[in-house]
Amino acid sequence: MLAAMRAIVFGPLIAHGGGHRAAGVRRLEQMAPGLVPALEATIGDHTPHGCAAALRASVALYRRLRDDTSALVRRTSAEAAGLDYLAQIEARLPARTHR
């Protein structure tokens, strides 16, 4: 799912913001080197906590990119519902164990 977010959402928004064609995601890091840490944070590990953290990072990156694009329609109630649902899932995750 997060790979789809990169291809369908982040890629076009980053390209648009940089004045590039909004096709393909192969050179996002070259188009927007300042976003590399934010893009890296959207790659989670295979643990429930890692997936939740990657989703949270994806939300943060989307909001950052969205705020630079006035043409997007903001559906704040849908966004709030999705984030509430993610919070409910996170609340049910077992405590992290430290090795």
ABEGO torsion letter per residue (X at the ends): XAAAAAAAAAAAAAAAAAGBBBBEAAAAAAABAAAAAAAAAABBBABAAAAAAAAAAAAAAAAAAAAABAABBBBAAAAAAAAAAAAAAAAABBBBBBX
